[in-house]
Amino acid sequence: MTATPHGGLRAVPPVRVVSRALRPAPRTSEEGWVAVAAELAATPHLAYALLAEHKATEQGLCRACTRAGRGTPYLPWPCSITALARASIEHIRRARERTAATRQLGDQATDPGQ
């Protein structure tokens, strides 16, 4: 509901968020994990920010994964968020390597000296 200019309320249609590409739903948790890492790879700055936040304490716990209401770390590091961010960065690295290899093949195909 949102307010109207005259003080009344009106219903707001739900917003549907659609991914950049339509993909079939993952069938396994591994496929789901890979899909989430690939989505995170679209925003590399976020993956790096997550890694910066989720660091180990001297006790080997994740500094950012804290008990609700207390703020004390309690999950072992590396936590699942760290693993996800690392998988995302690995996805970015592999994509860059594929792009570089494709460009190199394209350059070789168009180079008359070879």
N, C-alpha and C positions, 0 to 999 in steps of 0.2 A: 504494500500500500504506500502511496505517496500523497502528499498534501497537494490540493488544488489551489489555485489563486484565491478562491473564495472560502478557504478553510475546510473544505470537505476532503474526503479521502477517495482515491480511485485505485483500482487494481492495476498493478504493473505486470505486464506479461513476463514470464520467466525468461531469463537469458540462457541461451544454450551455447556452450563453448565447444567449438569444433576444432580438432587438431589440424595442423597444416596439411596432413595427408590422411585419407581414409585407409585405415589398416584393419585387418581382421583382429579380433580380440585374441590375446595370448591364450594358449591352451595349457601351458605349464607355468609354474612359478619362475622357472629359468627364463622362459620367453618374456614373461612380465618384467622381470628384472632388467633384461636386455632392452626392452622397449622403454622403460623408465630412464635408463642410462642414456639411450639415444635421444629422448626428448630433452633431457638435461643438457646434452651436448649442444643443443641449439642455442644455449645461453652459457658459453664458456665462463664468463665472468662470475656467474652464479656458482658453477662447480668449483672454481678457485676460491670463492668466498666461503663456501661450505668447508673446504679443506683448511682454510685459515682459522675458522671458528672451532672446528672439531680436532683439537690437538690433545696429546696425552698429558696427564698430570704426572708428577713424580711417582705417584702410586700406580700408574698404568691405567688410569681411568680417563674417559673422555671428558674434557673440560666443559663441553657444551651440552652433553646429555646428562641433565641434572634431575634430581627428585623434585616433583611438582611441589611448589610452595616452600621448598627449603633452599633450592639452588646449590645443593651439594652433588658433585659428580658421583654417579653410581654404576654406569655401564663400562665394561672393559673397552679399552681402545686397542685396535681400531674398531669403531662402532659401525653400524650398518650405513649411516650417512657418509662416513669416510669411504667405505667400500663403494658406495654408489657414486660418489664424486670421482673417485679414482677410476672406476669403470667408464664413467662419462668422458674423462680426460683421455683415457686409452682409446675410446671410440673416436674422439676428435683426432688423435694422433694417427690412427689407422686411416681415417678418411683423408687426411692431408697426404699421407703416403700414397694412397690410391690416386689422388688427384695429381700428385707429382709424377707418378709412374705413367699415368695416362698422357700427361703433357709431354713427357719424354718420348713416348711412343709416337705421339703426333708429330713432334719435332723431327724424329728420325724418318718418318714417312714422307715429310715434305722437304727434307734436306737432299738436294740433288747430288751432293758429294758422297753419299753412302750407297 
